[in-house]
């Protein structure tokens, strides 16, 4: 980016100096507005989420059959939400800030099948594509039991088709595991920051892994090119896919049910705050969209990004979305939070949710490892580095000047004692033991 243009952007948003210096920041979105006003400008709606939910219900008998670990939830892929009293106490000591409210951890880190938030959007898109092909070829009909998808006939049929995706790791796992299980030929284009164990696991599932020395953007570009050359290949477009987005959005109704079961009320006097790690934006974007449809102005969603890869923050702040990348600002996009190592954000997500995201904050890698160790020591729970990005959120919300202004402007000052804070943990349960030990030891050294 030319110095002249950069100077203009800094004059407009002085916080850019801090971002360029890789300082941790808490940015409040000046475009944020009331739900009813913002929602009118969005092409998707509640009915689209309901349609996605019904499709997952239709596939539940199949999922339960081929992934026995989902039998307890009858084939519905859902994660637990847990209270974390020991962790809360240790985090309050670490940050020097008391929450004095409900603090919960949403464990998408332990979702069945692929062990990350990507099990939601990725698996949903593969299933929708499989259903579409089966319907077009009259292999299924109304009221049919979808467990029939687990048959030699269907696997032979799907073997004539392919799926491609570009990924830093977790989306590739969910697409690869689900696609290969159905019988598709799956190609996962993986960036240089993807972890080796994720590549190795995919190969054991019969997935073809194509590796690049470049970043996530290159992997997506090459995956898209490959699919354009093959009419029988479906490309899962992490940057623009409405199907991925809606697969994530379904998570909101699951959270609503879990909060009800915990007798936690969410209304005008009992606000909900949710903290979501963000890469290209599809996962946190879809969940935010779903939560807003249910809780409207009573939920406040904050995205979390590494200091070296704050692509969604830069995209929304400047209004340039995918027309800019972190390299334009002198940032290197290098982070141990591999799922968040993205240079340019999804323009679809940024433009769709421009007025519904409350803000974005950034986190340094060494703090992710420190939080990883604190979480393991407190709750005997392992989360991979990227999954820890949202954890500082509640404490930064209550301590940073910009966030205090947000609380005041949203008329929340007298309601914070009645608030509920949900940290969304996005991955970690499939990480190999030797890698867990390495990450944990690194975190302990930083404590």
C-alpha positions as CSV (number, residue, x, y, z in Angstrom):
1,X,0.0,0.0,0.0
2,X,1.3,3.5,-0.9
3,X,2.4,5.6,2.0
4,X,-0.1,8.3,1.1
5,X,-3.0,5.9,1.3
6,X,-1.8,4.4,4.5
7,X,-1.5,7.9,6.1
8,X,-5.1,8.6,5.1
9,X,-6.3,5.4,6.7
10,X,-4.3,6.1,9.9
11,X,-5.7,9.7,10.1
12,X,-9.1,8.2,9.9
13,X,-8.4,5.4,12.3
14,X,-5.5,6.2,14.7
15,X,-5.7,2.7,16.2
16,X,-4.0,1.5,13.0
17,X,-0.7,2.6,14.4
18,X,-1.1,0.2,17.3
19,X,-2.2,-2.6,15.0
20,X,0.8,-2.0,12.7
21,X,3.0,-2.2,15.8
22,X,1.5,-5.6,16.6
23,X,0.1,-4.3,19.9
24,X,-3.0,-6.0,21.4
25,X,-6.0,-3.8,20.7
26,X,-9.7,-3.8,21.5
27,X,-11.6,-2.2,18.6
28,X,-15.2,-1.2,18.9
29,X,-17.1,-1.3,15.6
30,X,-18.4,2.2,14.8
31,X,-20.8,0.8,12.2
32,X,-22.6,-1.4,14.8
33,X,-26.3,-0.7,15.0
34,X,-29.7,-2.1,16.1
35,X,-30.5,-5.6,14.8
36,X,-33.8,-4.8,13.1
37,X,-32.2,-2.0,11.1
38,X,-29.1,-4.1,10.1
39,X,-31.0,-7.3,9.4
40,X,-33.2,-5.7,6.7
41,X,-30.0,-5.3,4.5
42,X,-29.1,-9.0,4.7
43,X,-30.2,-11.4,2.0
44,X,-30.3,-14.5,4.4
45,X,-32.9,-14.9,7.1
46,X,-34.2,-17.2,9.8
47,X,-35.8,-19.5,7.3
48,X,-32.5,-20.2,5.7
49,X,-31.1,-21.3,9.1
50,X,-34.2,-23.5,9.7
51,X,-33.7,-25.1,6.3
52,X,-30.1,-26.0,7.2
53,X,-31.2,-27.3,10.5
54,X,-33.8,-29.6,8.9
55,X,-31.2,-30.9,6.5
56,X,-29.0,-31.9,9.4
57,X,-31.9,-33.6,11.0
58,X,-32.5,-35.6,7.9
59,X,-28.9,-36.8,7.8
60,X,-28.8,-37.6,11.6
61,X,-29.6,-41.3,11.1
62,X,-26.6,-41.5,8.6
63,X,-24.3,-39.6,10.9
64,X,-25.2,-41.7,13.9
65,X,-24.5,-44.9,11.9
66,X,-21.1,-44.0,10.4
67,X,-19.9,-41.9,13.4
68,X,-20.9,-43.9,16.5
69,X,-19.5,-41.2,18.8
70,X,-22.6,-39.1,17.8
71,X,-25.1,-41.8,19.0
72,X,-25.7,-40.0,22.3
73,X,-26.9,-37.0,20.4
74,X,-28.7,-39.1,17.9
75,X,-26.6,-38.1,15.0
76,X,-26.7,-34.3,15.7
77,X,-23.2,-32.9,15.9
78,X,-23.2,-30.6,18.9
79,X,-20.7,-29.6,21.6
80,X,-21.1,-29.2,25.3
81,X,-21.1,-25.9,27.1
82,X,-19.4,-26.0,30.5
83,X,-18.9,-23.9,33.6
84,X,-15.3,-23.2,34.3
85,X,-15.0,-22.0,38.0
86,X,-11.3,-22.9,38.5
87,X,-10.3,-21.5,35.2
88,X,-12.4,-18.3,35.9
89,X,-10.6,-17.8,39.2
90,X,-7.2,-18.2,37.6
91,X,-8.0,-16.0,34.6
92,X,-9.3,-13.3,37.0
93,X,-5.9,-13.4,38.8
94,X,-4.0,-13.4,35.5
95,X,-5.9,-10.4,34.0
96,X,-6.4,-8.6,37.3
97,X,-10.1,-8.2,36.5
98,X,-13.1,-9.9,38.1
99,X,-16.0,-10.9,35.9
100,X,-18.8,-11.1,38.6
101,X,-21.1,-12.8,36.0
102,X,-21.6,-16.1,34.3
103,X,-18.6,-17.3,32.4
104,X,-19.0,-20.4,30.2
105,X,-16.9,-22.3,27.7
106,X,-18.5,-23.5,24.5
107,X,-16.5,-26.6,23.5
108,X,-16.6,-26.8,19.8
109,X,-13.0,-28.0,20.4
110,X,-14.7,-31.3,21.2
111,X,-17.2,-31.6,18.4
112,X,-17.6,-35.1,17.0
113,X,-16.0,-36.2,13.7
114,X,-13.3,-33.6,13.2
115,X,-12.8,-31.9,16.6
116,X,-13.3,-28.3,15.7
117,X,-15.8,-25.6,14.9
118,X,-15.3,-26.5,11.2
119,X,-17.3,-29.7,11.8
120,X,-20.3,-27.5,11.7
121,X,-20.0,-25.6,8.4
122,X,-17.7,-28.1,6.6
123,X,-19.7,-31.2,7.2
124,X,-23.0,-29.3,6.5
125,X,-21.8,-28.2,3.1
126,X,-20.6,-31.7,2.1
127,X,-23.9,-33.2,3.2
128,X,-25.9,-30.6,1.3
129,X,-23.9,-31.3,-1.9
130,X,-24.4,-35.0,-1.4
131,X,-28.1,-34.6,-1.0
132,X,-28.3,-32.4,-4.1
133,X,-26.6,-35.0,-6.3
134,X,-28.7,-37.8,-4.8
135,X,-31.9,-35.9,-5.5
136,X,-30.9,-34.9,-9.1
137,X,-30.2,-38.6,-9.8
138,X,-33.4,-39.8,-8.1
139,X,-31.5,-41.9,-5.6
140,X,-33.5,-40.6,-2.7
141,X,-37.0,-39.3,-2.2
142,X,-39.3,-37.8,0.4
143,X,-39.4,-39.5,3.8
144,X,-36.5,-41.8,2.9
145,X,-34.2,-42.9,5.8
146,X,-30.9,-41.1,5.0
147,X,-28.9,-44.0,6.6
148,X,-29.1,-45.4,3.1
149,X,-26.2,-43.0,2.2
150,X,-24.0,-45.6,4.0
151,X,-24.2,-48.2,1.3
152,X,-22.0,-49.5,-1.5
153,X,-24.4,-48.2,-4.1
154,X,-24.1,-44.6,-2.8
155,X,-20.3,-44.8,-2.3
156,X,-19.8,-46.0,-5.8
157,X,-22.0,-43.2,-7.1
158,X,-20.2,-40.4,-5.2
159,X,-16.8,-41.8,-6.3
160,X,-17.6,-40.3,-9.7
161,X,-17.5,-36.8,-8.1
162,X,-14.9,-34.8,-6.3
163,X,-14.6,-32.1,-3.7
164,X,-11.9,-29.5,-3.3
165,X,-11.1,-27.0,-0.6
166,X,-8.3,-24.6,0.5
167,X,-7.5,-24.7,4.2
168,X,-5.1,-23.9,7.0
169,X,-6.1,-27.2,8.6
170,X,-9.4,-27.6,10.4
171,X,-11.8,-27.0,7.5
172,X,-9.7,-29.4,5.5
173,X,-10.2,-32.0,8.2
174,X,-13.9,-31.7,8.3
175,X,-14.4,-31.6,4.5
176,X,-11.9,-34.5,4.1
177,X,-13.2,-36.8,6.7
178,X,-16.9,-36.3,5.7
179,X,-16.3,-36.3,2.0
180,X,-14.2,-39.4,2.0
181,X,-16.6,-41.2,4.2
182,X,-19.4,-40.6,1.7
183,X,-17.2,-41.8,-1.1
184,X,-16.1,-38.6,-2.8
185,X,-12.6,-38.0,-4.1
186,X,-11.4,-35.2,-1.9
187,X,-8.5,-32.7,-2.5
188,X,-7.4,-30.5,0.3
189,X,-5.1,-27.6,-0.7
190,X,-3.1,-26.7,2.4
191,X,-1.1,-23.6,3.2
192,X,2.4,-23.6,4.6
193,X,1.2,-22.9,8.2
194,X,-1.0,-26.0,8.3
195,X,0.2,-28.4,10.9
196,X,1.9,-31.6,9.7
197,X,-0.3,-33.9,11.9
198,X,-3.4,-32.5,10.2
199,X,-2.0,-33.3,6.8
200,X,-1.0,-36.8,7.9
201,X,-4.4,-37.5,9.4
202,X,-6.1,-36.5,6.1
203,X,-3.9,-38.8,4.2
204,X,-4.9,-41.8,6.4
205,X,-8.5,-41.0,5.4
206,X,-7.7,-41.4,1.7
207,X,-7.7,-37.6,1.0
208,X,-5.2,-36.1,-1.4
209,X,-3.3,-33.3,0.3
210,X,-1.7,-30.7,-1.9
211,X,0.8,-28.5,-0.1
212,X,2.0,-25.0,-0.7
213,X,4.9,-22.9,0.5
214,X,2.6,-19.8,0.5
215,X,-0.3,-18.8,2.7
216,X,-4.0,-19.6,3.0
217,X,-4.9,-17.3,0.1
218,X,-2.8,-19.3,-2.3
219,X,-4.3,-22.6,-1.2
220,X,-7.8,-21.3,-1.8
221,X,-6.8,-19.8,-5.2
222,X,-5.4,-23.2,-6.4
223,X,-8.3,-25.1,-5.1
224,X,-10.7,-22.9,-6.9
225,X,-8.7,-23.2,-10.1
226,X,-8.7,-27.0,-9.9
227,X,-12.5,-27.1,-9.5
228,X,-13.1,-24.8,-12.4
229,X,-11.5,-27.4,-14.7
230,X,-13.7,-30.2,-13.6
231,X,-17.5,-30.0,-13.9
232,X,-17.9,-32.9,-11.4
233,X,-15.8,-31.2,-8.7
234,X,-17.5,-29.1,-6.0
235,X,-15.3,-26.3,-4.5
236,X,-16.0,-25.4,-0.9
237,X,-15.4,-21.7,-1.0
238,X,-14.4,-20.7,2.6
239,X,-14.4,-17.0,1.6
240,X,-17.9,-16.8,0.0
241,X,-19.9,-19.9,0.8
242,X,-23.4,-19.3,2.1
243,X,-23.7,-23.0,2.9
244,X,-20.7,-23.0,5.2
245,X,-22.1,-19.8,6.8
246,X,-25.5,-21.4,7.4
247,X,-24.0,-24.6,8.8
248,X,-22.3,-22.5,11.4
249,X,-25.4,-20.4,12.1
250,X,-27.3,-23.5,13.2
251,X,-25.1,-23.5,16.3
252,X,-27.1,-20.6,17.7
253,X,-30.2,-22.6,18.4
254,X,-28.1,-25.3,20.1
255,X,-26.6,-22.6,22.4
256,X,-30.1,-21.2,23.1
257,X,-31.3,-24.6,24.3
258,X,-28.2,-25.2,26.4
259,X,-28.6,-21.8,28.2
260,X,-32.2,-22.6,28.9
261,X,-31.2,-26.0,30.4
262,X,-28.8,-24.0,32.7
263,X,-31.6,-21.6,33.6
264,X,-29.7,-18.7,32.2
265,X,-31.9,-16.0,31.0
266,X,-31.0,-13.7,28.1
267,X,-33.1,-10.6,27.6
268,X,-32.8,-6.8,27.8
269,X,-31.7,-6.9,31.4
270,X,-29.6,-10.1,31.0
271,X,-27.2,-9.5,28.1
272,X,-25.1,-12.2,26.4
273,X,-21.5,-11.6,25.3
274,X,-19.8,-14.1,22.9
275,X,-16.1,-14.2,22.0
276,X,-15.2,-15.9,18.8
277,X,-11.8,-16.7,17.2
278,X,-11.7,-15.4,13.6
279,X,-9.7,-16.5,10.5
280,X,-11.4,-15.7,7.2
281,X,-14.6,-15.1,9.1
282,X,-17.1,-17.8,8.1
283,X,-17.3,-19.6,11.4
284,X,-17.7,-16.6,13.7
285,X,-19.7,-14.8,11.1
286,X,-22.3,-17.6,10.8
287,X,-22.6,-18.0,14.5
288,X,-23.0,-14.3,15.0
289,X,-25.7,-14.2,12.3
290,X,-27.5,-17.1,14.0
291,X,-27.3,-15.6,17.5
292,X,-28.5,-12.2,16.3
293,X,-31.6,-13.9,14.8
294,X,-32.5,-15.3,18.2
295,X,-31.3,-12.8,20.8
296,X,-31.3,-9.7,18.6
297,X,-29.8,-6.6,20.5
298,X,-29.4,-8.6,23.6
299,X,-26.3,-10.5,22.3
300,X,-22.9,-8.8,21.7
301,X,-20.4,-10.7,19.5
302,X,-16.7,-9.9,19.5
303,X,-14.2,-11.5,17.1
304,X,-10.6,-12.4,18.2
305,X,-7.6,-12.4,15.9
306,X,-3.8,-12.8,16.2
307,X,-1.8,-9.5,16.2
308,X,-0.1,-10.6,13.0
309,X,-3.2,-11.6,11.1
310,X,-6.1,-9.1,12.0
311,X,-7.7,-9.4,8.6
312,X,-11.3,-9.0,9.6
313,X,-10.5,-6.1,11.8
314,X,-8.6,-4.3,9.0
315,X,-11.3,-5.2,6.4
316,X,-14.3,-3.8,8.4
317,X,-12.4,-0.8,9.8
318,X,-11.2,0.4,6.4
319,X,-14.3,-0.7,4.5
320,X,-12.0,-2.4,2.0
321,X,-12.8,-5.9,3.1
322,X,-11.0,-8.4,0.8
323,X,-9.5,-5.6,-1.3
324,X,-6.7,-5.3,1.3
325,X,-4.6,-7.8,3.3
326,X,-2.4,-7.7,6.4
327,X,0.8,-7.5,4.2
328,X,-0.4,-4.0,3.1
329,X,0.2,-2.9,6.7
330,X,3.6,-4.5,7.1
331,X,2.2,-7.5,9.1
332,X,3.6,-10.9,8.3
333,X,0.6,-13.2,8.9
334,X,2.8,-15.6,10.9
335,X,1.1,-17.1,13.9
336,X,1.0,-20.4,15.8
337,X,-2.7,-20.0,15.7
338,X,-2.7,-21.8,12.3
339,X,-6.5,-21.7,11.8
340,X,-6.4,-17.9,12.1
341,X,-3.4,-17.3,9.8
342,X,-5.4,-15.5,7.1
343,X,-4.3,-12.4,5.2
344,X,-7.5,-11.2,3.7
345,X,-11.0,-11.5,5.2
346,X,-14.2,-12.8,3.6
347,X,-15.9,-9.9,1.9
348,X,-19.2,-11.8,2.1
349,X,-19.0,-12.0,5.9
350,X,-17.6,-8.5,6.4
351,X,-20.2,-6.8,4.3
352,X,-23.1,-9.0,5.6
353,X,-22.2,-8.4,9.3
354,X,-20.7,-5.0,9.1
355,X,-23.4,-3.6,11.4
356,X,-23.8,-6.6,13.7
357,X,-20.3,-7.3,14.9
358,X,-19.7,-5.4,18.2
359,X,-16.0,-5.3,17.8
360,X,-12.7,-7.1,17.3
361,X,-9.7,-7.6,19.6
362,X,-6.2,-9.0,18.9
363,X,-4.0,-11.4,20.9
364,X,-0.3,-12.1,20.9
365,X,0.9,-15.7,20.3
366,X,2.7,-15.9,23.6
367,X,-0.5,-15.1,25.5
368,X,-2.3,-17.9,23.6
369,X,0.2,-20.4,24.9
370,X,0.0,-19.0,28.4
371,X,-3.8,-19.3,28.3
372,X,-3.4,-22.9,27.0
373,X,-1.4,-23.9,30.0
374,X,-3.7,-22.1,32.5
375,X,-6.7,-23.9,30.9
376,X,-5.0,-27.3,31.1
377,X,-3.9,-26.8,34.7
378,X,-7.3,-25.4,35.8
379,X,-9.8,-27.7,34.1
380,X,-7.6,-30.5,32.6
381,X,-8.9,-29.3,29.2
382,X,-6.6,-29.0,26.2
383,X,-7.3,-26.4,23.5
384,X,-5.1,-25.7,20.5
385,X,-3.6,-22.2,20.3
386,X,-6.2,-20.7,17.9
387,X,-9.0,-21.9,20.1
388,X,-7.7,-19.7,23.0
389,X,-8.0,-16.5,21.0
390,X,-11.4,-15.6,22.5
391,X,-10.5,-16.2,26.1
392,X,-9.1,-12.7,26.9
393,X,-12.4,-11.2,25.6
394,X,-14.4,-10.8,28.8
395,X,-11.5,-9.4,30.7
396,X,-10.5,-6.9,28.0
397,X,-14.2,-5.9,27.7
398,X,-14.3,-4.9,31.3
399,X,-10.9,-3.2,31.4
400,X,-10.2,-1.4,28.1
401,X,-11.4,2.2,27.7
402,X,-12.9,1.6,24.3
403,X,-15.0,-1.3,25.6
404,X,-16.1,0.7,28.6
405,X,-17.4,3.3,26.2
406,X,-19.3,0.6,24.3
407,X,-20.9,-0.6,27.5
408,X,-22.0,2.9,28.3
409,X,-23.3,3.7,24.8
410,X,-25.3,0.4,24.8
411,X,-26.8,1.3,28.1
412,X,-25.3,-1.9,29.7
413,X,-23.6,-0.4,32.8
414,X,-26.3,-1.5,35.3
415,X,-26.8,-4.9,33.5
416,X,-23.3,-6.3,33.5
417,X,-23.8,-8.0,36.9
418,X,-26.6,-10.0,35.2
419,X,-24.6,-10.8,32.1
420,X,-23.4,-14.1,30.6
421,X,-20.1,-14.4,28.8
422,X,-19.5,-17.3,26.4
423,X,-15.9,-18.0,25.2
424,X,-16.1,-20.1,22.0
425,X,-13.3,-22.7,22.0
426,X,-12.8,-23.7,18.4
427,X,-10.5,-26.8,18.3
428,X,-8.1,-29.1,20.1
429,X,-9.5,-32.5,20.8
430,X,-7.8,-34.2,17.8
431,X,-4.3,-32.8,18.5
432,X,-1.8,-35.7,19.0
433,X,-0.4,-36.2,22.5
434,X,3.2,-35.3,21.6
435,X,2.0,-31.9,20.2
436,X,-0.1,-31.3,23.3
437,X,2.9,-31.8,25.5
438,X,5.0,-29.5,23.4
439,X,2.4,-26.7,23.5
440,X,1.7,-27.1,27.2
441,X,5.4,-27.0,28.1
442,X,5.8,-23.8,26.0
443,X,2.8,-22.3,27.9
444,X,4.2,-23.2,31.3
445,X,7.5,-21.5,30.6
446,X,5.5,-18.3,29.9
447,X,3.5,-18.4,33.2
